[in-house]
């Protein structure tokens, strides 16, 4: 499984992300040509190498042309020329993205990242999404940072994206509204609306920009130390500030062992619930993605006979199934654990038998193949021909 791992020990910003990902694809022209599809001008991208505390990374700078050079093809706001930054709202930005000829997946990802920033800014400024005209999202450099990131992620196409705990600094920074405490309000809001793990470290400045926060919140599905992986490439993206620590975002690209067959096992002991309710719950759980549901008779406290209900499922179905169990049964607690399982590759095939074609499961293990006839198929033959079902589990019986 291909993985991207973001080491955000020195924070994250939009241009640091692009710098690091560019080093992984190693093709500046690909990014620049894709960005042309946005059909906006008024900017120039300068890509260079910058050394931070002895570490060389790629530095991406979006240079805005002077105000009177701004000619935006997508729309023309007369009053925009009084600002260095364009003040667009979310729907303006979405229009630019939708009207571009970028790949659909890129558009979708870019809009999701923008939505995270917009939602945070609307909360901070107590305005609706439509009302927020915030340069943080409307500015050309934010558009380039977010769309550029989406372009590069789509090109790399990892199966999984994971991040370290995200470090931000402390203290105060100057911004358009005066002095702001770090993490700045928009960054704090983005983090609070996501599963990001973050903390402050002893660096007296902002390390995470709202754009960087939205990028990592949208991309990473897990926040943990570097998992066991075979690294193929490392990309280093330089930030603009010089700090006591190397101001670089390090992104690893490589392989981790396939985790697709990690499962969740949930268990609960129930002594005050009738069999009909439990049977109904089992049906519901199977309908909603449970891989297996079974009951074990047990004796509980006060010598009460009860049942242990065991459910195996995929991680993403855990909450949905948990809610069904709490709603449909009398239990008030469920424990769960993660387990690994080995699953043989399988396919359903049709085999010729003396009773006609039937479906069978073909599985492979260690270079050997096994065939198992499908139960419903052989049940029909057994009933029709008045032959014991057990005979058909020997394939010879079916074929001779």
Secondary structure as the mmCIF struct_conf table of DSSP 4:
data_model
#
loop_
_struct_conf.conf_type_id
_struct_conf.id
_struct_conf.beg_label_comp_id
_struct_conf.beg_label_asym_id
_struct_conf.beg_label_seq_id
_struct_conf.end_label_comp_id
_struct_conf.end_label_asym_id
_struct_conf.end_label_seq_id
STRN STRN1 UNK A 2 UNK A 7
TURN_TY1_P TURN_TY1_P1 UNK A 9 UNK A 10
STRN STRN2 UNK A 12 UNK A 12
HELX_RH_AL_P HELX_RH_AL_P1 UNK A 14 UNK A 25
TURN_TY1_P TURN_TY1_P2 UNK A 26 UNK A 26
HELX_RH_AL_P HELX_RH_AL_P2 UNK A 28 UNK A 36
TURN_TY1_P TURN_TY1_P3 UNK A 37 UNK A 38
BEND BEND1 UNK A 42 UNK A 42
STRN STRN3 UNK A 43 UNK A 52
TURN_TY1_P TURN_TY1_P4 UNK A 53 UNK A 54
STRN STRN4 UNK A 55 UNK A 64
HELX_LH_PP_P HELX_LH_PP_P1 UNK A 65 UNK A 66
HELX_RH_3T_P HELX_RH_3T_P1 UNK A 67 UNK A 69
BEND BEND2 UNK A 73 UNK A 74
HELX_RH_3T_P HELX_RH_3T_P2 UNK A 78 UNK A 82
BEND BEND3 UNK A 84 UNK A 85
HELX_RH_AL_P HELX_RH_AL_P3 UNK A 90 UNK A 98
TURN_TY1_P TURN_TY1_P5 UNK A 99 UNK A 99
BEND BEND4 UNK A 100 UNK A 100
HELX_RH_AL_P HELX_RH_AL_P4 UNK A 104 UNK A 124
TURN_TY1_P TURN_TY1_P6 UNK A 125 UNK A 126
TURN_TY1_P TURN_TY1_P7 UNK A 129 UNK A 131
HELX_RH_AL_P HELX_RH_AL_P5 UNK A 135 UNK A 138
BEND BEND5 UNK A 139 UNK A 139
HELX_RH_AL_P HELX_RH_AL_P6 UNK A 140 UNK A 156
BEND BEND6 UNK A 159 UNK A 159
STRN STRN5 UNK A 160 UNK A 163
HELX_LH_PP_P HELX_LH_PP_P2 UNK A 165 UNK A 165
STRN STRN6 UNK A 166 UNK A 168
BEND BEND7 UNK A 171 UNK A 171
STRN STRN7 UNK A 172 UNK A 175
TURN_TY1_P TURN_TY1_P8 UNK A 176 UNK A 177
STRN STRN8 UNK A 178 UNK A 181
BEND BEND8 UNK A 182 UNK A 183
HELX_LH_PP_P HELX_LH_PP_P3 UNK A 184 UNK A 184
HELX_RH_AL_P HELX_RH_AL_P7 UNK A 185 UNK A 192
TURN_TY1_P TURN_TY1_P9 UNK A 193 UNK A 193
BEND BEND9 UNK A 194 UNK A 194
STRN STRN9 UNK A 198 UNK A 200
BEND BEND10 UNK A 202 UNK A 202
BEND BEND11 UNK A 204 UNK A 205
STRN STRN10 UNK A 208 UNK A 208
HELX_RH_AL_P HELX_RH_AL_P8 UNK A 210 UNK A 219
BEND BEND12 UNK A 221 UNK A 221
STRN STRN11 UNK A 222 UNK A 223
BEND BEND13 UNK A 225 UNK A 225
HELX_LH_PP_P HELX_LH_PP_P4 UNK A 226 UNK A 227
BEND BEND14 UNK A 228 UNK A 228
STRN STRN12 UNK A 230 UNK A 238
BEND BEND15 UNK A 240 UNK A 241
BEND BEND16 UNK A 244 UNK A 245
STRN STRN13 UNK A 248 UNK A 255
TURN_TY1_P TURN_TY1_P10 UNK A 260 UNK A 261
STRN STRN14 UNK A 262 UNK A 270
BEND BEND17 UNK A 271 UNK A 272
HELX_RH_AL_P HELX_RH_AL_P9 UNK A 275 UNK A 287
TURN_TY1_P TURN_TY1_P11 UNK A 288 UNK A 289
BEND BEND18 UNK A 291 UNK A 291
STRN STRN15 UNK A 292 UNK A 299
HELX_RH_3T_P HELX_RH_3T_P3 UNK A 301 UNK A 303
STRN STRN16 UNK A 305 UNK A 313
HELX_RH_3T_P HELX_RH_3T_P4 UNK A 315 UNK A 317
HELX_RH_AL_P HELX_RH_AL_P10 UNK A 318 UNK A 328
BEND BEND19 UNK A 329 UNK A 330
STRN STRN17 UNK A 335 UNK A 340
STRN STRN18 UNK A 345 UNK A 353
TURN_TY1_P TURN_TY1_P12 UNK A 354 UNK A 355
STRN STRN19 UNK A 356 UNK A 365
TURN_TY1_P TURN_TY1_P13 UNK A 366 UNK A 367
STRN STRN20 UNK A 368 UNK A 373
HELX_RH_AL_P HELX_RH_AL_P11 UNK A 375 UNK A 385
TURN_TY1_P TURN_TY1_P14 UNK A 386 UNK A 386
HELX_RH_3T_P HELX_RH_3T_P5 UNK A 389 UNK A 393
BEND BEND20 UNK A 394 UNK A 394
HELX_RH_AL_P HELX_RH_AL_P12 UNK A 395 UNK A 399
#
